[in-house]
Amino acid sequence: MNARALAAGALTAATLATLLAGAARLPAQPVTKDVPKAAPNAAPNAAPKAAGLSKLNHIVVIYLENRSFDNLYGEFLGAEGLNAALRAPKQVDRAGQPYATLPQLNGSPIPLTLPNAPFSIARFIPPAMPTNDLVHRFYQEQQQINGGRMDRFVAVSDAQGLTMGYYHTAQLPLAAEATKYTLADHFFHSAFGGSFLNHFFLVSAAIPVFPNAPTNMVATVDASGAMVTDGTITPDGYVVNTAYTVNTPHPANASAASLVPNQTMPTIGDRLLAKNVSWAWYSGGWDDAVAGHPDPSFQFHHQPFAYFATFADGTAAKAAHLKDEVEFLAAARAGTLPAVSFVKPLGYNNEHPGYADVLTGENHVKQLIDAVRNGPNWKDAAIIVTYDENGGLYDHVAPPVVDKWGPGTRIPAIVISPYAKRGHVDHTIYETSSILALIEQRWGLAPLGVHDAKAAPFTGAFDFTRPADLR
């Protein structure tokens, strides 16, 4: 693929606000500190099905880790990318003064002389090597977004200037899929912060609760809600940073008091079960983790269904629906995929900075895609490849202002299907809950709450007026 031209047609923050004006979520309800209630999650009636969605009988969601849109697709032709980023506000320090050059960690291969602007990581660290990890937590991401100015990523990051790095899009294995099918360039992760909370939004559009949590897990905030001391749990009892389930699997050294109790709000799995629609969550390394010998890169907090009472240890639903990734590959090749598949690669294959590299992860995802595309279910399938959150990496596009939970920073999303628009960049505003909206509208399910009820369901990525293109 040729090197990408730089993007054009940027949407302004004002445009984003206008487009989202009718889609704002309800604010969180006040709760007591001791007995938190689930965040607003009253299910509206099922939304009318978007035309043509009945042609999709298999939806596959491949859920990767910690990449912003500018980090991977800033050079993609037709997308809002690095050209617009160069016109964005400069990064400022905690005193509000622009950096003359980007600060870097001691010992970093990245020099201290880089301008205050996005830069190519591959000049210093090849894409086949992991970089340092970067802070990606609930309160810190809000500080980095800084009211939509997007100018405190460096100041807040524990990786300093690394946050401004990007990869050359043309060198990425998945860029060929984005070029052939549809790339969404205004897709935002639903919740501020890290993997834990965004996995919850993927399956429930809700925030987990932890009544009477240990005090050492609870953050403190000022009158405006800004963080004073960091923590896993908000003062009103919501779990917003990494915590582990009381169920299997969880780390062997996790204290019993710190384990999140079983959640009881509905999930997309519950909705599908009620309509007898088949589904499964396929996780790399799952069988070994459940057996008590997890792979060193297995991520316990990337398994959202394991936090729910419906899928607790010993339940039939856990055995039937939470499976190993090897079973997904077998089902794809045999043409026995369920109607809905969520695929979570093992840590080494998920692109997460710190312990995974970009190329290994993307080549693994190509294998997952090809298993579907070369199998009997391809003719009526749609594959969505996206990321849980930005991983602390910079993006210049301000997210829509919706509620106290998010959305967070812009991330990539690719739609691959015989019905996907070819060679298309979809500028529609989406978020993680748009995946739920697509599933719900396809099978006539009631939304889980106000989040997915308002989200656009990816219909801008499809063209159902033409026959399936199986090439």
C-alpha angles and dihedrals in degrees: 000000000000120000110274124256114230121267130269138188100051119196112227124226088250090056090051091052092050093049092049097043092100095042103057116139123234113265119253114272119242113264136186118255095236101045111030119193125216113273113260105303107149105150117234120209118286112284119241110269114256112242115271100012091116087074088071112081098162126045117185121190116195107194116200133177143265112332129132122216094247090049093061111012104030090116097047114129112249096010127109099257148133097333088065090040090062088061093048123103115287119250113266133201124240090276090057096251120134116249114246089211132000114273116227137196119267109269094019116145087224111095125236093234100075116124120251094267141083114298138189111265091197090070087071109014119032117230089244089067127070118244124213116288118253130216111266110171137140102259096031095057090054088053091051093049087051099192093318097308090109089206106121102064092109096042094052098037120099085210092055114196095009088083089073094059126113139183125234103260095214091062095056118100094220093052088081089059091048089051094049097044133016129315117194109213099183101052115132130190108250102231134041115250135018147345098286098063096038091053087055090052090050092060105025111012085227142104119245120238132216113193115206093002119182109280092233089066095054123096123220123223137185127243091280093052094253116144118264097169123008124241145157095250131046119239089256094055108264120137107229105157133049116309132149133242125251086231131078125308109045132127114289091230096051111119116241092234092058096053115110112243120238113287121226105191113113122268133201086256090061091049092050093046091053090056094042091243112153120238144153142188109225116197128185109242094010098132093050092047093051089048090057101254105091123186110258090247097047110124112214094193092057092073103083100171090059088070094063129090091227089063099034123139112296097019122130089227092060092052093045101045111024107075145157122269090242088069090056091055091049093048093047092052093045095045093241100118116146118243091261125030126181112194121196114183121217115267097263089055101044102079095239111159114242099035105025136047130220101242097049091050096046093048089052091051090051087060091052092048093047092050088060097037093051094043134085095259095061094091093073102021135114122197120199115195113192145137133252095231144329097274093224092301119139125257123174100213114095112230120237115270106241114141146324092288101053155212099251132199126328117269134180124269125181123193114205119184144122083253098045116113109258121240090356135149109204111208094186114126110249136165137191090277088061086078089059090046091054092051092045095049093046094055100029096248125162111250116257091232146319093302099064092031089066099037121105108247101224093262089136087069097058137070110198094170093083131057119270112280104218096182 
